[in-house]
């Protein structure tokens, strides 16, 4: 259509007006003006948007809506109907969705009550509750300052037990049962006033017992494997210690009995003893064979090097023959 009008326009220039294009009636015809071919660019550079046919701008009157209706914007992806579902997956209409189960009160709440019956009973011999309450490291169990009122069940491989600064009042003969590897027990700073007679005797490897700062008046029988005994600052009386209590302890090196109410030194003392602390008791006399052997004038006790008797009413000057076999004189006396 555009090309036809261009041809018609050229015909008007060269041949005269086209029959189909006549001036509007009633308006005077404009004076003819000569057409200049220089106004037309036959090389295709004419500005068609400014071409005026019969006084109208062609570009403004052209309806572009037809072109817009013919433009369609599609998607790159294939239609959904062409995508095959993964294997073993049912169609959407057949899929079953199972909701998660609702938590029950038993699974939603976990309460650890270490004082509940059963947790500290014989059935917990493996000691897991104790290791939740205390600290267990390579055979050592640390239950210091844990408000314990009794000895907790310990793991069977326990070698060292520390229950210091608690509220324990009594140690039963079942507290350390079947602990064949136990070597050290430290119960310093409790309120212990009673010990069952068999509380420690069944322990075949026990070496160290520390019961300082308690309320003990008597000691039970201890195994002969002892190396270190500390019962300082208690209420021990001489009658509360077994006769010959330390005689068979051939490995005993340290014996701390200070700050008690002992009236005499418990004898006989083993040859292995190195330290003996008896200060702040009620010792008034020494026996001639307390440290030495009156039947052997050449006897020398070479291991015992630290004897403390200060804070006692005994006068050491009166008992010189009682320590002539010692390498060092006792500390204390008048």
C-alpha positions in Angstrom: 0.0 0.0 0.0 2.8 2.4 0.9 4.6 1.6 -2.4 1.4 2.3 -4.4 1.0 5.7 -2.8 4.7 6.5 -3.6 4.0 5.7 -7.2 0.9 7.8 -7.2 2.9 10.7 -5.7 5.5 10.5 -8.4 2.7 10.3 -11.1 1.3 13.5 -9.7 4.6 15.2 -10.1 5.3 13.9 -13.6 1.8 13.5 -15.2 -0.6 15.5 -13.2 -3.1 14.8 -10.4 -4.4 11.3 -10.0 -8.1 10.9 -10.4 -8.4 9.2 -7.0 -6.8 12.1 -5.2 -8.8 15.3 -5.5 -8.8 18.4 -3.4 -11.6 18.7 -0.9 -14.7 20.4 -2.4 -15.5 23.9 -1.4 -11.9 24.9 -0.7 -9.9 26.9 -3.3 -7.2 25.0 -5.0 -3.8 26.2 -4.1 -1.6 27.6 -6.7 0.5 25.1 -8.4 4.1 25.2 -7.4 6.8 23.6 -9.2 8.0 20.2 -7.7 11.7 19.9 -7.1 13.1 16.4 -7.5 15.8 17.2 -5.0 13.2 16.9 -2.2 12.9 13.2 -2.8 15.6 10.7 -2.0 15.3 7.8 -4.4 18.1 5.9 -2.5 15.8 5.0 0.4 16.8 7.8 2.8 13.5 9.7 2.7 12.1 10.3 6.2 8.8 8.5 5.7 7.5 9.4 9.2 7.4 13.0 8.0 5.7 12.3 4.6 2.5 14.3 4.4 -0.2 12.9 2.1 -3.3 15.2 1.8 -2.2 17.2 4.8 -1.9 14.2 7.2 1.1 12.7 8.7 1.2 9.0 7.6 3.3 7.8 10.6 0.8 9.2 13.1 -2.3 7.7 11.4 -0.9 4.2 11.0 -2.4 1.7 13.4 0.3 -0.4 15.0 -2.1 -2.4 17.2 -2.3 -5.0 14.5 1.4 -5.7 14.8 1.2 -5.9 18.6 -1.5 -8.6 18.3 0.6 -10.7 16.2 3.6 -10.8 18.6 3.6 -13.7 21.0 6.1 -14.2 23.8 6.6 -17.9 24.6 8.6 -19.8 27.3 11.8 -21.6 26.6 10.9 -24.6 28.8 8.8 -27.4 27.5 5.2 -27.7 28.4 4.5 -29.4 31.7 2.7 -32.2 30.0 5.9 -33.1 28.1 8.0 -33.5 31.3 8.1 -37.1 32.5 8.0 -37.7 36.3 10.9 -39.5 38.0 10.8 -43.2 38.4 8.9 -44.8 41.2 7.1 -41.5 42.1 3.3 -41.7 42.0 1.2 -39.0 40.3 0.3 -36.0 42.4 -3.2 -37.3 43.0 -2.0 -40.6 44.4 0.8 -39.4 46.7 0.3 -40.0 50.4 1.8 -37.6 52.9 2.3 -39.0 56.4 2.5 -36.4 59.1 5.3 -36.7 61.7 4.2 -38.4 65.0 3.4 -36.2 67.9 5.9 -36.3 70.7 4.7 -38.1 73.8 5.3 -36.7 77.3 7.8 -39.4 77.9 9.9 -38.5 74.9 9.5 -34.7 75.2 10.7 -34.4 78.8 13.9 -36.0 80.2 14.5 -35.5 83.9 17.8 -36.5 85.6 17.1 -36.9 89.3 20.2 -38.3 90.9 18.5 -38.7 94.2 15.7 -40.8 92.8 15.6 -44.5 93.9 17.4 -46.7 91.5 20.0 -44.3 90.3 22.1 -44.8 93.4 21.2 -48.5 93.8 23.2 -51.7 93.2 21.9 -51.9 89.7 24.0 -48.9 88.7 27.2 -50.7 89.3 28.6 -49.4 86.0 28.6 -46.0 87.5 27.0 -44.0 84.7 24.8 -41.8 86.9 27.9 -41.0 89.1 29.8 -40.0 86.0 27.0 -37.6 85.1 27.0 -36.1 88.5 30.8 -36.2 89.0 33.8 -36.1 86.7 35.3 -39.4 85.6 38.8 -39.3 84.0 40.8 -42.4 83.3 39.8 -44.3 86.4 39.6 -41.2 88.7 36.2 -40.1 89.9 36.0 -36.5 91.2 32.9 -35.8 93.3 34.2 -32.8 95.3 31.8 -30.3 96.7 28.7 -32.0 95.2 26.4 -32.0 98.3 26.7 -35.8 98.6 25.2 -37.4 101.7 26.5 -40.8 100.8 29.1 -42.5 98.7 27.7 -42.8 95.1 28.1 -46.1 93.2 31.4 -46.1 91.4 32.5 -47.6 88.1 34.1 -50.9 88.5 37.4 -49.7 87.0 37.8 -46.8 89.5 41.3 -46.4 90.8 41.0 -43.0 92.6 37.9 -41.6 94.3 37.7 -38.0 95.6 34.6 -37.1 97.6 36.0 -34.1 99.4 33.9 -31.3 101.1 30.5 -33.0 101.0 27.9 -33.9 103.7 28.7 -37.6 104.1 28.2 -38.8 107.7 28.7 -42.6 107.4 30.6 -45.0 105.2 29.0 -48.4 104.8 30.7 -51.7 104.1 28.9 -51.9 100.8 30.1 -48.5 99.5 33.3 -49.8 97.9 32.3 -53.4 97.3 33.8 -55.1 94.2 36.2 -52.2 93.5 39.3 -54.4 93.1 41.3 -51.6 91.4 40.7 -48.9 93.9 44.0 -47.4 95.2 43.1 -44.1 96.8 40.1 -42.8 98.8 39.9 -39.1 99.7 37.0 -38.0 101.9 38.5 -34.9 103.4 36.1 -32.3 104.8 33.0 -34.3 105.3 31.0 -35.0 108.5 31.9 -38.6 108.9 31.5 -39.9 112.4 31.1 -43.6 111.6 32.9 -46.2 109.5 31.7 -49.8 109.2 34.4 -52.3 110.2 34.6 -53.8 106.8 34.4 -50.5 104.8 38.0 -50.7 103.5 39.3 -54.1 104.4 38.1 -55.9 101.2 40.0 -53.6 98.9 43.0 -55.6 97.7 44.9 -52.7 96.1 44.0 -49.8 98.5 47.2 -47.7 99.3 46.0 -44.2 100.3 43.2 -43.3 102.7 42.5 -39.7 103.5 39.9 -38.9 106.2 41.1 -35.6 107.4 38.7 -33.0 108.9 35.9 -35.3 109.9 34.4 -36.4 113.2 35.9 -39.8 113.6 36.6 -41.3 117.1 37.7 -44.7 115.8 39.4 -46.3 112.8 38.3 -49.6 111.2 40.7 -52.3 110.2 42.7 -51.2 107.2 44.3 -53.5 104.5 48.0 -54.3 104.9 48.7 -52.7 101.5 48.5 -49.1 102.9 51.2 -46.6 102.0 49.5 -43.3 103.1 47.1 -42.7 106.0 45.8 -39.3 106.9 43.3 -38.8 109.7 44.3 -35.4 110.9 41.8 -33.1 112.7 39.4 -35.7 113.9 38.4 -36.9 117.4 40.4 -40.1 117.5 41.1 -41.6 120.9 43.7 -44.4 121.6 41.0 -47.0 122.3 39.6 -46.3 118.8 42.7 -47.7 117.1 43.1 -51.5 116.8 46.1 -53.0 118.7 48.9 -53.7 116.2 46.8 -51.7 113.7 49.9 -50.7 111.6 52.2 -53.7 112.4 51.6 -55.6 109.2 51.7 -52.6 106.9 55.1 -53.2 105.4 54.7 -50.5 102.8 53.3 -47.7 105.0 55.4 -44.5 104.7 53.2 -41.7 105.8 51.1 -41.6 108.9 49.3 -38.4 109.9 47.5 -38.5 113.3 47.8 -34.9 114.4 45.0 -32.8 116.0 43.2 -35.7 117.7 42.8 -36.9 121.3 45.4 -39.7 121.3 46.9 -40.5 124.8 49.8 -42.6 123.4 51.6 -43.5 120.2 50.1 -46.6 118.6 52.8 -49.3 118.4 54.5 -51.2 116.9 55.3 -49.0 113.9 56.4 -50.6 110.6 60.0 -50.3 109.5 58.9 -48.7 106.3 57.6 -45.6 108.1 59.2 -42.3 107.0 56.8 -39.6 108.4 54.9 -39.7 111.7 52.9 -36.6 112.7 51.4 -36.7 116.2 51.3 -33.0 117.2 48.4 -31.5 119.1 47.3 -34.7 120.9 47.3 -35.7 124.5 50.4 -37.8 124.5 52.2 -37.7 128.0 54.7 -40.6 127.9 56.9 -42.6 125.5 57.7 -46.3 125.7 61.3 -47.4 125.4 60.4 -49.5 122.3 58.2 -46.9 120.7 60.8 -46.2 118.0 63.7 -48.4 119.0 64.5 -52.0 120.1 65.7 -52.3 123.6 66.9 -55.9 122.9 69.2 -54.7 120.2 71.6 -51.9 121.1 72.9 -51.7 117.5 69.5 -51.2 116.0 69.0 -48.1 113.8 65.7 -47.0 112.3 67.0 -45.4 109.2 63.7 -44.7 107.3 61.9 -42.6 110.0 63.2 -39.0 109.5 60.2 -36.8 110.4 58.6 -37.1 113.8 56.3 -34.4 115.2 55.3 -34.4 118.8 54.9 -30.7 119.5 51.7 -29.6 121.1 51.7 -32.6 123.5 52.3 -32.6 127.2 55.1 -35.1 127.0 58.6 -34.1 128.1 61.0 -35.6 125.6 64.0 -35.0 127.9 62.8 -37.8 130.2 62.7 -40.4 127.4 66.1 -40.1 125.7 66.4 -43.9 125.5 63.2 -44.0 123.4 64.8 -42.4 120.4 68.5 -43.1 120.5 68.1 -45.3 117.4 66.7 -42.4 115.3 68.8 -40.4 112.8 66.9 -37.3 113.7 65.4 -36.2 117.0 61.6 -35.7 117.3 60.2 -32.2 117.2 58.5 -31.0 120.3 58.5 -31.6 124.0 60.0 -29.4 126.7 
